[in-house]
Amino acid sequence: QQCSSTDTPTGVVFVESICDDQELLEANFQFKIANSPDFKGMNQEEALQDLRDRCRKYEEQYEELDDDTQSYIKLYNLSSKILVNHVYGRMAKTIV
């Protein structure tokens, strides 16, 4: 895809972060409920349940990048694996 707000064409690179490592997810959940104002005043059990419920709702709507004609970068488990598809140019390679 190209953006046309300037005379210089600019490409679009989608970035998707995928985490299926349960230990890593649990650590991220604990950090989130300890540091986010969303969970202030909740006990840990309530906050954790609320966050898990939110994640389930996001997952119901989420559409994974699977169009191989698009430019994208997929990061798995905080960069333990990286998949790059149709990424060209200096800026995109700098992101990777």
N, C-alpha and C positions, 0 to 999 in steps of 0.2 A: 504494500500500500504506500501511497505517496501523500504527503501533506502539501497543500498548495498555497499556504499563507505567505510564502516568500517566493522569490524568483529561483532560489536554489532548492531543488527537490530534496526532501528529507525522508528517509526510510523509517519504518516502524519496526521495532523489535519487541516482541512480547516476552515477559519474564514470568515464569511460573515456578513457585517453590512447592515441592511435594515432600511431605514428611510422613513416613509410615513406621518410623522407629518409635515404639511405645515408650521406651525409657526416655528418649529425647523429648517426646511430646509431654510426658509427665513432668519433666524438669521445666519445660516451657510453661506449662499450666501453673505450676507452683510459683514461678517467677511472676507470671501475669497477675495472679490473684493477690500476691504480696505487694505489687507495685502499682496496680491500676486503681484509679479512683472509682471505677465502676463497682469495685467489690468492697469498698470502705464500709465498715459497719456490719458486714456479713461474717459469720464464722467460716472457717476454712471449708467445711463440708458443703455448706450452702453455696459458697462462691465457686467451688469446684464443680458442683452439679450445674449451676447456672452457666458456667463457661462451656461445659460439655454439651449442654442443651443448645447453646449458641452455635457451637461447631457443627452439631448435627444439622441444624437449619441451614448453615452455609453450605454444607456438603450436599444437601438436597438440591440446591440451586446451581451448584458449581458445574462448570463445563470445562473439562480438561482440554488443553491444547492438543489437537490431533490432526490438524490440517497441515500436511507436509509441504504445501505450497507457500505457507507463511514463514516469516522469519521469527524464530523464537529461541529462547534459552530456558531449559528446565534444570532447576537445581534440586537435587535429591538429598534429603536429610542434612541440610546445611552444608552443601557442597561436597558430600562424600562421593557423589557422582554428578557429572554435568553433561547434559545433552544439548548440543548446539545444532540448529537447523537453519540453513540459508542465511548465515550471518556474514556480511561482507563489509569492508570499510574500516577505517581507523577507529572511529568511535565505538562501533559494535565490538570490535576485537579488544578494545580497551576495557569494555564492560566485562567481557569474558575473563 
